[in-house]
Amino acid sequence: MKLKRNTQINESGKFSTSARNETQLICDILGLESLVDETTFHQLTESQTTPSYPTESAILGPFWRANAPTLPMEASIVHCLPDSCPEADYTYLSGRVLSARTSKPIEGAELDIWHTAPNGLYEQQDNSQVDMNLRGRFITGADGRYGIYCLRPTSYPIPDDGPAGRLLQLLDRHPMRPAHIHFIVSAPGYKSLTTQIFDRRDKHIANDAVFAVKESLICDFLPRKGDPKAQFELEYDFRLAGA
């Protein structure tokens, strides 16, 4: 069994590409990244003397890309839909970036946002999507608010056609991740926050293949009225710890 585990780890390096980090995927399904994330967040909150805790963190995952386009507030990160799913649930996502210490808005905070298409694929996995589809970076103004258009996320299986997938089969586990949106929220003078927010309706919410779900990150997408560009809305505030 030891030889087989070593073979899986060695093969993961050969399997990785610029579109997919198989070694990180193996760390995710073993819970290593979530364990490090939980330990780091616990150390952060132990040192806090503020009236409110910072937003809980969650794993980065293997599909983040650097240099997503910087877009104006109220813009959409939906540049196309995959050929296989011409329909989708459009969502208006908004909220504030606040100081965990003072609860005051943070001006100049950057939100780096990304999620999958309705077919469960990130754009670098899917030739029918344009480059940087469903990705964007946004900068808050003096009120700390952000507002963007995106899609209501969908659950999806992590890639299981490589070493990570074979390891899941050996462990008799499913590959599904509950619907979520990824964020990196950063601002000068504050600790950068890497996190995800999750759709409460998803049937995999209590059984995430990579152990990333936390109660405070579970949200309710609500029907949106009077907006022809979105059928749902979600408001979520992020609180950043001081550097």
C-alpha positions, 0 to 999 in steps of 0.5 A: 500500500505504501508503494501505491501511495507513493506512486499516486503522489509521483504521478500527480506531478506528471499529471499537473498542467497550467490548467490543473494542479493535481498535487494540490487536488490530492492535498484537498481530498485528503483534507490537508489544505483544510487542516492547514486553513483551520489551524491558521484561522484559529491562530489568527482569531486567538490573537484578536481582541476585536468585538467581531471576528474576521470572516472565516477562511477556506481553501484556495483550490486548484483552479485559481488564476492570477491576473483576472481582469479588473472590472468596474463595480456593477459589471458582470463576470459572465462573458459567455455560457458553455455550449452545453448549458445555454441557460443559467441562474444569474445572480446579483452579488453584493455586500461590504468589506469591513474592518473586523476591529472597527466594523468600518468600511475599507476603501480600496479593498480588492475582491478577486472572484471566480466560480464554475460555469453551470456545467461544473467546469472552470474556464481553463477546463472548457474550450467552449468558454472564453479566456477568464470567463466567470472571473474578475477583480473589483475594487471598493470605494469609500463605502466599502461596498461591492456589487457584481453580476455572476451566476448562482453556482452549481455543485460539480465533481472534482476531476477524477480521471487522474491520481486524485480520482483513483485515490478517492475510489480507494477511499470509497468516497464521492468526488462532489463539491457543493455549489460555491463561489471563490474569493480572495479579499485583500486591502493594504494594512489588512491580512488577505482573506481566501475563502468560499461562500456556499449555497445552502440548497446544495445536497452536498453541503454536508459532505464536501469532497475537500472538507471546506464547508463552514457554517458561517460561509453557508448562504441563502440565494434569494429571488431578485425582483425588478432586475432583468439582469438577475433572477437571484441575489445574495448579500454577504459582508467580508470582515478583514483582520488587521495585518 
